[in-house]
Amino acid sequence: MRVSRRGFLNALGGAACGGLVGACGGSRGRDDGKEGMGTVAWSGIGFGIGMTMEIHGVDRRTGERLEAACESTIAELERAFSLYSEDSELSVLNRERVLRRPSAVFREVCAGAVELNRRTAGYFEPAVHGVWRRLEEDPRAVPDFSGASLKWLAVGDEIRLDHPRTELSFNALVQGVLADKVAAQVRAVGAVGAVSALLQLGETVAVGAHPDGRPWRLAVAGGETILGELDLSNSGMAVSRHDAGRLLVDPVSGSVLRGGRTVAVVSEEGAAVADAFATALAVAPPEARAGLAENLAAGGACQAVVWEGADAVFRA
């Protein structure tokens, strides 16, 4: 069950969100019923995690419309991509090996994933999920990267998995898609007024600058340690963090890695692109990082930082 909490603040520019990525709580205050401009603070659950929105410079009715649109988009994407629902399109595809007449949003995300796989030179690979899951179950297992084991096909009105061991997961990418879709809705409102927002919907998007006129500043945590801070305006942000005990899979070389690496990526292309490159940098070897950063920068202004433990070992 999805639980949401809503609030409308008439005091624009009150306590604004900052601090830890994924731990942002919006401002809270009394709703006195006035129809002036203010701040909407929403929190809820999507894909099993807490999500928040803080939107400045909107009236109550507009804020409620944006909240409803966000919740509707979460529900649409969960129906398509949740791995926790046996009835989602993705669960059906992984189980039955074919998805007939996929929804428009399923096709959209699949097409985006194919392009992001290309841009990341194969290091972002949704089809690695089955290999990774088997390694989690048995760390001594030898992963099978041969031939079609990491391939999937869209054929006509169907999407098929062409190898019995292939499984897909779009979880983090879809959270980026969610943040981008809601950001587009907020920007459409902003076309007729000054709107700024911080959307933390699994991945993060900043719409405009902070209400104070500065960039939004978010801290990146590595466990209980703050690794660094990144500024963003009109950009998406994603963080990929894996503790030292977690197994990772490099789909290009076929090697199995241990975690202990944190990656933060900011991209003006949005949160979905940031997520794909954060995922790629988390598994790619050091010699591949510069090339990935170049591919990311080809799409617009960006930042990327890789930490090994508490040490920043790559910046672009």
Contacts in CASP RR format, 6 or more apart in sequence:
PFRMAT RR
TARGET T0000
AUTHOR 0000-0000-0000
METHOD contacts of the structure
MODEL  1
MRVSRRGFLNALGGAACGGLVGACGGSRGRDDGKEGMGTVAWSGIGFGIG
MTMEIHGVDRRTGERLEAACESTIAELERAFSLYSEDSELSVLNRERVLR
RPSAVFREVCAGAVELNRRTAGYFEPAVHGVWRRLEEDPRAVPDFSGASL
KWLAVGDEIRLDHPRTELSFNALVQGVLADKVAAQVRAVGAVGAVSALLQ
LGETVAVGAHPDGRPWRLAVAGGETILGELDLSNSGMAVSRHDAGRLLVD
PVSGSVLRGGRTVAVVSEEGAAVADAFATALAVAPPEARAGLAENLAAGG
ACQAVVWEGADAVFRA
2 44 0 8 1.000
2 45 0 8 1.000
2 46 0 8 1.000
2 71 0 8 1.000
2 74 0 8 1.000
2 75 0 8 1.000
3 44 0 8 1.000
3 45 0 8 1.000
4 42 0 8 1.000
4 43 0 8 1.000
4 44 0 8 1.000
4 45 0 8 1.000
4 67 0 8 1.000
4 71 0 8 1.000
5 42 0 8 1.000
5 43 0 8 1.000
5 44 0 8 1.000
6 40 0 8 1.000
6 41 0 8 1.000
6 42 0 8 1.000
6 64 0 8 1.000
6 67 0 8 1.000
7 28 0 8 1.000
7 29 0 8 1.000
7 31 0 8 1.000
7 40 0 8 1.000
7 41 0 8 1.000
7 42 0 8 1.000
8 31 0 8 1.000
8 33 0 8 1.000
8 38 0 8 1.000
8 39 0 8 1.000
8 40 0 8 1.000
8 41 0 8 1.000
8 60 0 8 1.000
8 63 0 8 1.000
9 27 0 8 1.000
9 28 0 8 1.000
9 29 0 8 1.000
9 31 0 8 1.000
9 38 0 8 1.000
9 39 0 8 1.000
9 40 0 8 1.000
9 41 0 8 1.000
10 31 0 8 1.000
10 32 0 8 1.000
10 34 0 8 1.000
10 36 0 8 1.000
10 37 0 8 1.000
10 38 0 8 1.000
10 39 0 8 1.000
11 27 0 8 1.000
11 29 0 8 1.000
11 38 0 8 1.000
11 39 0 8 1.000
12 37 0 8 1.000
12 38 0 8 1.000
12 39 0 8 1.000
12 56 0 8 1.000
12 57 0 8 1.000
12 211 0 8 1.000
13 27 0 8 1.000
13 39 0 8 1.000
13 56 0 8 1.000
13 211 0 8 1.000
13 212 0 8 1.000
14 27 0 8 1.000
14 39 0 8 1.000
14 211 0 8 1.000
15 26 0 8 1.000
15 27 0 8 1.000
16 26 0 8 1.000
16 27 0 8 1.000
16 54 0 8 1.000
16 56 0 8 1.000
16 198 0 8 1.000
16 210 0 8 1.000
16 211 0 8 1.000
16 212 0 8 1.000
17 24 0 8 1.000
17 25 0 8 1.000
17 26 0 8 1.000
17 27 0 8 1.000
17 52 0 8 1.000
17 54 0 8 1.000
17 198 0 8 1.000
17 200 0 8 1.000
17 216 0 8 1.000
18 24 0 8 1.000
18 198 0 8 1.000
18 216 0 8 1.000
18 217 0 8 1.000
18 218 0 8 1.000
18 219 0 8 1.000
19 217 0 8 1.000
19 218 0 8 1.000
19 219 0 8 1.000
20 218 0 8 1.000
20 219 0 8 1.000
20 221 0 8 1.000
20 226 0 8 1.000
21 200 0 8 1.000
21 204 0 8 1.000
21 218 0 8 1.000
21 219 0 8 1.000
21 220 0 8 1.000
21 221 0 8 1.000
21 237 0 8 1.000
21 239 0 8 1.000
21 264 0 8 1.000
22 50 0 8 1.000
22 52 0 8 1.000
22 200 0 8 1.000
22 202 0 8 1.000
22 204 0 8 1.000
23 221 0 8 1.000
24 52 0 8 1.000
24 54 0 8 1.000
24 198 0 8 1.000
24 200 0 8 1.000
24 218 0 8 1.000
25 41 0 8 1.000
25 43 0 8 1.000
25 52 0 8 1.000
25 54 0 8 1.000
26 41 0 8 1.000
26 43 0 8 1.000
26 52 0 8 1.000
26 54 0 8 1.000
27 39 0 8 1.000
27 41 0 8 1.000
27 54 0 8 1.000
28 41 0 8 1.000
31 60 0 8 1.000
33 60 0 8 1.000
35 59 0 8 1.000
35 60 0 8 1.000
35 61 0 8 1.000
36 59 0 8 1.000
36 60 0 8 1.000
37 57 0 8 1.000
37 58 0 8 1.000
37 59 0 8 1.000
38 56 0 8 1.000
38 57 0 8 1.000
38 58 0 8 1.000
38 59 0 8 1.000
39 54 0 8 1.000
39 55 0 8 1.000
39 56 0 8 1.000
39 57 0 8 1.000
40 53 0 8 1.000
40 54 0 8 1.000
40 55 0 8 1.000
40 58 0 8 1.000
40 60 0 8 1.000
40 63 0 8 1.000
40 64 0 8 1.000
40 66 0 8 1.000
40 67 0 8 1.000
41 52 0 8 1.000
41 53 0 8 1.000
41 54 0 8 1.000
41 55 0 8 1.000
42 52 0 8 1.000
42 53 0 8 1.000
42 55 0 8 1.000
42 67 0 8 1.000
42 70 0 8 1.000
43 50 0 8 1.000
43 51 0 8 1.000
43 52 0 8 1.000
43 53 0 8 1.000
44 50 0 8 1.000
44 51 0 8 1.000
44 52 0 8 1.000
45 51 0 8 1.000
46 74 0 8 1.000
46 78 0 8 1.000
46 201 0 8 1.000
47 74 0 8 1.000
47 77 0 8 1.000
47 78 0 8 1.000
47 82 0 8 1.000
47 171 0 8 1.000
47 174 0 8 1.000
47 175 0 8 1.000
47 202 0 8 1.000
48 84 0 8 1.000
49 202 0 8 1.000
50 202 0 8 1.000
51 74 0 8 1.000
51 200 0 8 1.000
51 201 0 8 1.000
51 202 0 8 1.000
52 199 0 8 1.000
52 200 0 8 1.000
52 201 0 8 1.000
53 66 0 8 1.000
53 67 0 8 1.000
53 70 0 8 1.000
53 182 0 8 1.000
53 197 0 8 1.000
53 198 0 8 1.000
53 199 0 8 1.000
53 200 0 8 1.000
53 201 0 8 1.000
54 197 0 8 1.000
54 198 0 8 1.000
54 199 0 8 1.000
55 63 0 8 1.000
55 66 0 8 1.000
55 186 0 8 1.000
55 195 0 8 1.000
55 196 0 8 1.000
55 197 0 8 1.000
55 207 0 8 1.000
56 195 0 8 1.000
56 196 0 8 1.000
56 197 0 8 1.000
56 211 0 8 1.000
57 193 0 8 1.000
57 194 0 8 1.000
57 195 0 8 1.000
57 196 0 8 1.000
57 211 0 8 1.000
58 66 0 8 1.000
58 189 0 8 1.000
58 195 0 8 1.000
62 189 0 8 1.000
66 182 0 8 1.000
66 185 0 8 1.000
66 186 0 8 1.000
66 189 0 8 1.000
69 182 0 8 1.000
69 185 0 8 1.000
70 182 0 8 1.000
70 185 0 8 1.000
70 201 0 8 1.000
73 178 0 8 1.000
73 181 0 8 1.000
73 182 0 8 1.000
74 178 0 8 1.000
74 201 0 8 1.000
76 105 0 8 1.000
77 105 0 8 1.000
77 174 0 8 1.000
77 177 0 8 1.000
77 178 0 8 1.000
78 85 0 8 1.000
78 88 0 8 1.000
79 85 0 8 1.000
79 87 0 8 1.000
79 88 0 8 1.000
79 89 0 8 1.000
79 103 0 8 1.000
80 88 0 8 1.000
80 89 0 8 1.000
80 90 0 8 1.000
80 103 0 8 1.000
80 105 0 8 1.000
80 106 0 8 1.000
80 109 0 8 1.000
80 174 0 8 1.000
81 88 0 8 1.000
81 89 0 8 1.000
81 90 0 8 1.000
81 106 0 8 1.000
81 109 0 8 1.000
81 170 0 8 1.000
81 171 0 8 1.000
81 174 0 8 1.000
82 88 0 8 1.000
82 90 0 8 1.000
82 91 0 8 1.000
83 90 0 8 1.000
83 91 0 8 1.000
83 169 0 8 1.000
83 171 0 8 1.000
85 91 0 8 1.000
86 95 0 8 1.000
89 99 0 8 1.000
89 102 0 8 1.000
89 103 0 8 1.000
89 106 0 8 1.000
90 106 0 8 1.000
90 168 0 8 1.000
90 169 0 8 1.000
90 170 0 8 1.000
92 99 0 8 1.000
93 99 0 8 1.000
93 159 0 8 1.000
93 161 0 8 1.000
93 168 0 8 1.000
94 161 0 8 1.000
94 167 0 8 1.000
94 168 0 8 1.000
97 160 0 8 1.000
97 161 0 8 1.000
97 164 0 8 1.000
98 158 0 8 1.000
98 159 0 8 1.000
98 160 0 8 1.000
98 161 0 8 1.000
99 106 0 8 1.000
99 158 0 8 1.000
99 159 0 8 1.000
99 160 0 8 1.000
100 157 0 8 1.000
100 158 0 8 1.000
101 157 0 8 1.000
101 158 0 8 1.000
102 110 0 8 1.000
102 158 0 8 1.000
102 159 0 8 1.000
106 159 0 8 1.000
107 154 0 8 1.000
107 159 0 8 1.000
109 170 0 8 1.000
109 173 0 8 1.000
109 174 0 8 1.000
109 177 0 8 1.000
110 154 0 8 1.000
110 159 0 8 1.000
112 272 0 8 1.000
113 124 0 8 1.000
113 126 0 8 1.000
113 170 0 8 1.000
113 173 0 8 1.000
113 276 0 8 1.000
116 124 0 8 1.000
116 173 0 8 1.000
116 272 0 8 1.000
116 273 0 8 1.000
116 276 0 8 1.000
117 124 0 8 1.000
117 125 0 8 1.000
117 126 0 8 1.000
119 276 0 8 1.000
119 277 0 8 1.000
119 295 0 8 1.000
119 296 0 8 1.000
119 298 0 8 1.000
120 276 0 8 1.000
120 277 0 8 1.000
120 279 0 8 1.000
120 280 0 8 1.000
120 292 0 8 1.000
120 295 0 8 1.000
121 252 0 8 1.000
121 280 0 8 1.000
121 288 0 8 1.000
121 291 0 8 1.000
121 292 0 8 1.000
121 295 0 8 1.000
122 251 0 8 1.000
122 252 0 8 1.000
122 280 0 8 1.000
123 250 0 8 1.000
123 251 0 8 1.000
123 252 0 8 1.000
123 279 0 8 1.000
123 280 0 8 1.000
123 281 0 8 1.000
123 283 0 8 1.000
123 284 0 8 1.000
123 288 0 8 1.000
123 292 0 8 1.000
124 276 0 8 1.000
124 277 0 8 1.000
124 279 0 8 1.000
124 280 0 8 1.000
125 150 0 8 1.000
125 251 0 8 1.000
126 152 0 8 1.000
126 168 0 8 1.000
126 169 0 8 1.000
126 170 0 8 1.000
126 173 0 8 1.000
127 150 0 8 1.000
127 151 0 8 1.000
127 152 0 8 1.000
127 166 0 8 1.000
127 167 0 8 1.000
127 168 0 8 1.000
127 251 0 8 1.000
128 150 0 8 1.000
128 249 0 8 1.000
128 251 0 8 1.000
129 167 0 8 1.000
129 168 0 8 1.000
129 169 0 8 1.000
130 165 0 8 1.000
130 166 0 8 1.000
130 167 0 8 1.000
130 169 0 8 1.000
131 143 0 8 1.000
131 144 0 8 1.000
131 145 0 8 1.000
131 149 0 8 1.000
131 150 0 8 1.000
131 165 0 8 1.000
131 249 0 8 1.000
131 251 0 8 1.000
132 247 0 8 1.000
132 248 0 8 1.000
132 249 0 8 1.000
133 167 0 8 1.000
134 141 0 8 1.000
134 143 0 8 1.000
134 165 0 8 1.000
135 141 0 8 1.000
135 143 0 8 1.000
135 247 0 8 1.000
135 249 0 8 1.000
135 256 0 8 1.000
136 247 0 8 1.000
139 247 0 8 1.000
143 249 0 8 1.000
143 254 0 8 1.000
143 256 0 8 1.000
144 165 0 8 1.000
145 251 0 8 1.000
145 254 0 8 1.000
147 163 0 8 1.000
148 162 0 8 1.000
148 163 0 8 1.000
148 166 0 8 1.000
149 163 0 8 1.000
149 165 0 8 1.000
149 166 0 8 1.000
150 163 0 8 1.000
150 166 0 8 1.000
150 251 0 8 1.000
151 162 0 8 1.000
151 163 0 8 1.000
151 166 0 8 1.000
152 159 0 8 1.000
152 160 0 8 1.000
152 161 0 8 1.000
152 162 0 8 1.000
152 166 0 8 1.000
152 168 0 8 1.000
153 159 0 8 1.000
153 160 0 8 1.000
153 161 0 8 1.000
153 162 0 8 1.000
154 160 0 8 1.000
161 167 0 8 1.000
161 168 0 8 1.000
172 202 0 8 1.000
172 203 0 8 1.000
172 238 0 8 1.000
172 240 0 8 1.000
172 275 0 8 1.000
172 279 0 8 1.000
173 272 0 8 1.000
173 275 0 8 1.000
173 276 0 8 1.000
173 279 0 8 1.000
175 201 0 8 1.000
175 202 0 8 1.000
175 203 0 8 1.000
175 271 0 8 1.000
175 275 0 8 1.000
176 201 0 8 1.000
176 202 0 8 1.000
176 203 0 8 1.000
176 205 0 8 1.000
176 238 0 8 1.000
176 270 0 8 1.000
176 271 0 8 1.000
176 272 0 8 1.000
176 274 0 8 1.000
176 275 0 8 1.000
177 271 0 8 1.000
177 272 0 8 1.000
178 201 0 8 1.000
178 202 0 8 1.000
178 203 0 8 1.000
179 199 0 8 1.000
179 200 0 8 1.000
179 201 0 8 1.000
179 202 0 8 1.000
179 203 0 8 1.000
179 204 0 8 1.000
179 205 0 8 1.000
179 236 0 8 1.000
179 270 0 8 1.000
179 271 0 8 1.000
179 272 0 8 1.000
180 205 0 8 1.000
180 236 0 8 1.000
180 270 0 8 1.000
180 271 0 8 1.000
180 272 0 8 1.000
182 199 0 8 1.000
182 201 0 8 1.000
182 205 0 8 1.000
183 197 0 8 1.000
183 199 0 8 1.000
183 205 0 8 1.000
183 207 0 8 1.000
183 236 0 8 1.000
183 270 0 8 1.000
183 271 0 8 1.000
186 195 0 8 1.000
186 197 0 8 1.000
186 199 0 8 1.000
186 207 0 8 1.000
187 195 0 8 1.000
187 207 0 8 1.000
189 195 0 8 1.000
190 207 0 8 1.000
195 207 0 8 1.000
195 208 0 8 1.000
196 206 0 8 1.000
196 207 0 8 1.000
196 208 0 8 1.000
196 209 0 8 1.000
196 210 0 8 1.000
196 211 0 8 1.000
197 205 0 8 1.000
197 206 0 8 1.000
197 207 0 8 1.000
197 208 0 8 1.000
198 204 0 8 1.000
198 205 0 8 1.000
198 206 0 8 1.000
198 207 0 8 1.000
198 216 0 8 1.000
199 205 0 8 1.000
199 206 0 8 1.000
199 207 0 8 1.000
201 271 0 8 1.000
203 236 0 8 1.000
203 237 0 8 1.000
203 238 0 8 1.000
203 271 0 8 1.000
203 272 0 8 1.000
203 274 0 8 1.000
203 275 0 8 1.000
204 218 0 8 1.000
204 232 0 8 1.000
204 236 0 8 1.000
204 237 0 8 1.000
204 238 0 8 1.000
204 271 0 8 1.000
205 235 0 8 1.000
205 236 0 8 1.000
205 237 0 8 1.000
205 270 0 8 1.000
205 271 0 8 1.000
206 215 0 8 1.000
206 216 0 8 1.000
206 232 0 8 1.000
206 233 0 8 1.000
206 234 0 8 1.000
206 235 0 8 1.000
206 236 0 8 1.000
206 237 0 8 1.000
207 234 0 8 1.000
208 233 0 8 1.000
208 234 0 8 1.000
209 215 0 8 1.000
209 216 0 8 1.000
209 233 0 8 1.000
209 234 0 8 1.000
210 216 0 8 1.000
210 217 0 8 1.000
210 233 0 8 1.000
215 231 0 8 1.000
215 232 0 8 1.000
215 233 0 8 1.000
216 231 0 8 1.000
216 232 0 8 1.000
216 233 0 8 1.000
217 229 0 8 1.000
217 230 0 8 1.000
217 231 0 8 1.000
218 229 0 8 1.000
218 230 0 8 1.000
218 232 0 8 1.000
218 237 0 8 1.000
219 226 0 8 1.000
219 227 0 8 1.000
219 228 0 8 1.000
219 229 0 8 1.000
220 226 0 8 1.000
220 227 0 8 1.000
220 228 0 8 1.000
220 229 0 8 1.000
220 230 0 8 1.000
220 239 0 8 1.000
220 262 0 8 1.000
220 264 0 8 1.000
220 305 0 8 1.000
220 307 0 8 1.000
221 227 0 8 1.000
221 241 0 8 1.000
222 241 0 8 1.000
222 262 0 8 1.000
222 307 0 8 1.000
222 309 0 8 1.000
222 310 0 8 1.000
223 241 0 8 1.000
223 243 0 8 1.000
225 310 0 8 1.000
227 262 0 8 1.000
227 264 0 8 1.000
227 307 0 8 1.000
227 310 0 8 1.000
227 312 0 8 1.000
228 305 0 8 1.000
228 312 0 8 1.000
230 237 0 8 1.000
230 264 0 8 1.000
230 266 0 8 1.000
230 303 0 8 1.000
230 305 0 8 1.000
232 266 0 8 1.000
234 268 0 8 1.000
235 266 0 8 1.000
235 267 0 8 1.000
235 268 0 8 1.000
235 270 0 8 1.000
235 274 0 8 1.000
235 301 0 8 1.000
235 302 0 8 1.000
236 266 0 8 1.000
236 267 0 8 1.000
236 268 0 8 1.000
236 269 0 8 1.000
236 270 0 8 1.000
236 271 0 8 1.000
236 273 0 8 1.000
236 274 0 8 1.000
237 264 0 8 1.000
237 265 0 8 1.000
237 266 0 8 1.000
237 267 0 8 1.000
237 271 0 8 1.000
237 274 0 8 1.000
238 264 0 8 1.000
238 265 0 8 1.000
238 271 0 8 1.000
238 274 0 8 1.000
238 275 0 8 1.000
238 277 0 8 1.000
238 278 0 8 1.000
239 262 0 8 1.000
239 263 0 8 1.000
239 264 0 8 1.000
239 265 0 8 1.000
239 278 0 8 1.000
240 262 0 8 1.000
240 263 0 8 1.000
240 275 0 8 1.000
240 278 0 8 1.000
240 279 0 8 1.000
240 281 0 8 1.000
240 282 0 8 1.000
241 261 0 8 1.000
241 262 0 8 1.000
241 263 0 8 1.000
242 248 0 8 1.000
242 259 0 8 1.000
242 260 0 8 1.000
242 261 0 8 1.000
242 262 0 8 1.000
242 282 0 8 1.000
243 259 0 8 1.000
243 260 0 8 1.000
244 258 0 8 1.000
244 259 0 8 1.000
244 260 0 8 1.000
245 258 0 8 1.000
245 259 0 8 1.000
245 260 0 8 1.000
246 258 0 8 1.000
246 259 0 8 1.000
246 260 0 8 1.000
247 256 0 8 1.000
247 257 0 8 1.000
247 258 0 8 1.000
247 259 0 8 1.000
248 256 0 8 1.000
248 257 0 8 1.000
248 258 0 8 1.000
248 259 0 8 1.000
248 282 0 8 1.000
248 283 0 8 1.000
249 255 0 8 1.000
249 256 0 8 1.000
249 257 0 8 1.000
249 283 0 8 1.000
250 256 0 8 1.000
250 257 0 8 1.000
250 283 0 8 1.000
250 284 0 8 1.000
250 285 0 8 1.000
251 283 0 8 1.000
252 284 0 8 1.000
252 288 0 8 1.000
253 285 0 8 1.000
257 283 0 8 1.000
260 308 0 8 1.000
260 309 0 8 1.000
261 282 0 8 1.000
261 306 0 8 1.000
261 307 0 8 1.000
261 308 0 8 1.000
261 309 0 8 1.000
262 306 0 8 1.000
262 307 0 8 1.000
262 309 0 8 1.000
263 278 0 8 1.000
263 279 0 8 1.000
263 281 0 8 1.000
263 282 0 8 1.000
263 304 0 8 1.000
263 305 0 8 1.000
263 306 0 8 1.000
263 307 0 8 1.000
264 278 0 8 1.000
264 303 0 8 1.000
264 304 0 8 1.000
264 305 0 8 1.000
265 274 0 8 1.000
265 275 0 8 1.000
265 277 0 8 1.000
265 278 0 8 1.000
265 281 0 8 1.000
265 296 0 8 1.000
265 302 0 8 1.000
265 303 0 8 1.000
265 304 0 8 1.000
266 274 0 8 1.000
266 302 0 8 1.000
266 303 0 8 1.000
266 304 0 8 1.000
267 273 0 8 1.000
267 274 0 8 1.000
267 277 0 8 1.000
267 296 0 8 1.000
267 299 0 8 1.000
267 300 0 8 1.000
267 301 0 8 1.000
267 302 0 8 1.000
268 299 0 8 1.000
268 300 0 8 1.000
268 301 0 8 1.000
268 302 0 8 1.000
269 299 0 8 1.000
269 300 0 8 1.000
269 302 0 8 1.000
273 296 0 8 1.000
273 299 0 8 1.000
274 302 0 8 1.000
277 292 0 8 1.000
277 295 0 8 1.000
277 296 0 8 1.000
277 304 0 8 1.000
278 304 0 8 1.000
280 292 0 8 1.000
281 289 0 8 1.000
281 292 0 8 1.000
281 304 0 8 1.000
281 306 0 8 1.000
281 314 0 8 1.000
284 292 0 8 1.000
286 313 0 8 1.000
286 314 0 8 1.000
289 306 0 8 1.000
289 314 0 8 1.000
289 316 0 8 1.000
290 316 0 8 1.000
292 304 0 8 1.000
293 302 0 8 1.000
293 304 0 8 1.000
293 314 0 8 1.000
293 316 0 8 1.000
296 302 0 8 1.000
296 304 0 8 1.000
296 316 0 8 1.000
297 316 0 8 1.000
302 316 0 8 1.000
303 315 0 8 1.000
303 316 0 8 1.000
304 314 0 8 1.000
304 315 0 8 1.000
304 316 0 8 1.000
305 312 0 8 1.000
305 314 0 8 1.000
305 315 0 8 1.000
305 316 0 8 1.000
306 312 0 8 1.000
306 313 0 8 1.000
306 314 0 8 1.000
306 315 0 8 1.000
307 313 0 8 1.000
END
